[in-house]
Amino acid sequence: MDNKWTKEELKAAVEAYIEMRKMEASGQRFHKKQYYRDLSMRFGRTEKSFEYRMQNISHIYDLMGRSWLPGLKPAKNVGTRTGVVIEQLISEIEGQRNPKVIEFESQVSKLRAQQSLAKPEGNKQPNQTQTSTTSYERDPRVKAWVLQNAKGQCECCDSPAPFVTAAGELFLEVHHIHRLADGGPDTTCNAVAICPNCHRALHYAADKTEITDAIYKKVSRLRRRA
């Protein structure tokens, strides 16, 4: 199926997905089926095929550690080459640097599925690549306040900070519920102090949406996207 999709079709699907994602983030109403219908009429594919392709796009967002559209559960059976193209299109359309994680993670997933995997030698001198990333100017007062307010306890699972830093501070990480990369604000109403395990879970866990909902209910200062 992947080889038959043109880049034009993939780009149109990604553009539609990103548009819906932005509308969902801003609280605007939209109908996914209308997007599928429009794409179907434009390219002559079934609405169902575009819906499933959107689920593939959700899978790419999930591998990138980013949130995906509710109702479009990630479908991982997308070819590596198509996945790479989708990743590149997301980066181009959003105006961000391509992180290039899809090909690597796809290879890892295939290897993990093998019953017996020989211990690899690895690379004693890995090749270096130069990359540039988009960063956001954050208010240090927001991070300081959130960490101070947490008092060394994860605001997600209630566990104590896992260790004390060399500076004598209890270690917790600050997570923006609505990512800055997705237009979220750098405010105390959008940030929580959490342990590393919960931080990774909020990016990669299968139930990260449920975990996020639980945090919103638990931490009264948080405000959902308007």
HELIX and SHEET records of a PDB file:
HELIX    1   1 ASP A    2  LYS A    4  5                                   3    
HELIX    2   2 LYS A    7  SER A   26  1                                  20    
HELIX    3   3 LYS A   32  PHE A   43  1                                  12    
HELIX    4   4 GLU A   47  LEU A   63  1                                  17    
HELIX    5   5 THR A   80  GLU A   94  1                                  15    
HELIX    6   6 ILE A  102  ARG A  112  1                                  11    
HELIX    7   7 PRO A  140  ALA A  150  1                                  11    
HELIX    8   8 LEU A  180  ASP A  182  5                                   3    
HELIX    9   9 PRO A  196  TYR A  204  1                                   9    
HELIX   10  10 LYS A  208  LYS A  218  1                                  11    
SHEET    1   A 2 GLU A 173  HIS A 176  0                                        
SHEET    2   A 2 ALA A 191  ILE A 194 -1                                        
END                                                                             
